[in-house]
Amino acid sequence: MHNAIRRFAAATGVLVAAGALPIVATAPAQATTKQCTSFIAEGGYKVGPKVRAACKMTGEGGFIERNNNIPFCQISLTMLKIKPVIAERACQLGADGPSAHV
């Protein structure tokens, strides 16, 4: 009887962990994209779909992917007439993660 209870508890724990994983995995991506767009807005620029798409390059994916996309994010933002200095910092904030804007 005890083995059945242990197996049930273990299965329940696995299901709870599996259910929480998508929430944990998506939260940082949303936060990093938001940091990029917020920095651009603070610089006095309009944040529309093209800016969001550029920021999304560094706001989603794993650490390596986000950092590899910094130059593409910067080019996209500067093509939208955002100063290179602001584009560079915004893209770095997007790639760095939630703790970068402290």
C-alpha positions as CSV (number, residue, x, y, z in Angstrom):
1,M,0.0,0.0,0.0
2,H,2.8,2.4,0.9
3,N,4.5,1.8,-2.5
4,A,1.3,2.8,-4.3
5,I,1.0,6.0,-2.4
6,R,4.7,6.8,-3.1
7,R,4.2,6.2,-6.8
8,F,1.1,8.3,-6.9
9,A,2.9,11.2,-5.1
10,A,5.8,10.9,-7.4
11,A,3.5,10.9,-10.5
12,T,1.6,13.9,-9.1
13,G,4.9,15.8,-8.5
14,V,6.1,15.1,-12.1
15,L,2.8,16.4,-13.5
16,V,2.9,19.6,-11.4
17,A,6.5,20.2,-12.4
18,A,5.7,19.6,-16.1
19,G,2.7,22.0,-15.9
20,A,4.8,24.7,-14.3
21,L,7.7,24.4,-16.8
22,P,6.1,26.5,-19.6
23,I,5.4,29.3,-17.2
24,V,9.0,29.4,-16.0
25,A,10.4,29.0,-19.5
26,T,8.4,31.9,-21.0
27,A,8.6,34.4,-18.2
28,P,12.3,35.5,-18.9
29,A,11.7,35.9,-22.6
30,Q,8.8,38.3,-22.1
31,A,10.8,40.2,-19.5
32,T,13.8,40.7,-21.7
33,T,11.8,41.8,-24.7
34,K,10.0,44.3,-22.5
35,Q,13.3,45.7,-21.2
36,C,14.4,46.4,-24.7
37,T,11.2,48.1,-25.8
38,S,10.9,50.0,-22.5
39,F,14.4,51.4,-22.9
40,I,13.6,52.6,-26.5
41,A,10.3,54.2,-25.2
42,E,12.3,55.9,-22.4
43,G,14.5,57.3,-25.2
44,G,11.5,59.1,-26.7
45,Y,10.9,56.7,-29.6
46,K,7.6,55.1,-30.6
47,V,7.4,51.4,-30.0
48,G,5.4,49.7,-32.7
49,P,5.4,46.3,-34.3
50,K,8.8,46.7,-36.0
51,V,10.5,47.8,-32.8
52,R,8.9,44.9,-31.0
53,A,10.1,42.4,-33.7
54,A,13.7,43.7,-33.4
55,C,13.6,43.5,-29.6
56,K,12.1,40.0,-29.8
57,M,15.3,38.8,-31.5
58,T,17.2,39.3,-28.2
59,G,14.2,38.7,-25.9
60,E,13.5,35.1,-26.9
61,G,15.5,31.9,-27.0
62,G,18.4,30.6,-25.0
63,F,21.3,32.7,-23.7
64,I,23.5,32.0,-26.7
65,E,20.8,32.7,-29.2
66,R,19.8,36.0,-27.6
67,N,23.4,37.2,-27.5
68,N,24.1,36.1,-31.1
69,N,21.1,38.1,-32.2
70,I,22.3,41.4,-30.6
71,P,23.9,42.7,-33.9
72,F,20.7,41.9,-35.9
73,C,18.6,43.7,-33.3
74,Q,20.9,46.7,-33.4
75,I,20.8,46.9,-37.2
76,S,17.0,46.5,-37.3
77,L,16.6,49.3,-34.8
78,T,19.0,51.7,-36.4
79,M,17.3,51.2,-39.7
80,L,14.2,52.4,-37.9
81,K,16.0,55.7,-37.2
82,I,16.8,54.9,-33.6
83,K,20.2,56.3,-32.5
84,P,22.9,53.5,-32.6
85,V,23.8,54.1,-28.9
86,I,20.2,53.6,-27.8
87,A,19.7,50.6,-30.1
88,E,22.9,49.0,-28.8
89,R,21.9,49.4,-25.1
90,A,18.3,48.3,-25.8
91,C,19.4,45.1,-27.5
92,Q,21.9,44.4,-24.7
93,L,19.2,44.8,-22.1
94,G,17.0,42.4,-24.1
95,A,19.7,39.8,-24.2
96,D,20.9,40.2,-20.6
97,G,17.6,39.2,-18.9
98,P,15.4,40.4,-16.1
99,S,18.2,41.5,-13.7
100,A,19.9,43.7,-16.2
101,H,17.8,46.8,-15.8
102,V,18.3,47.2,-12.0
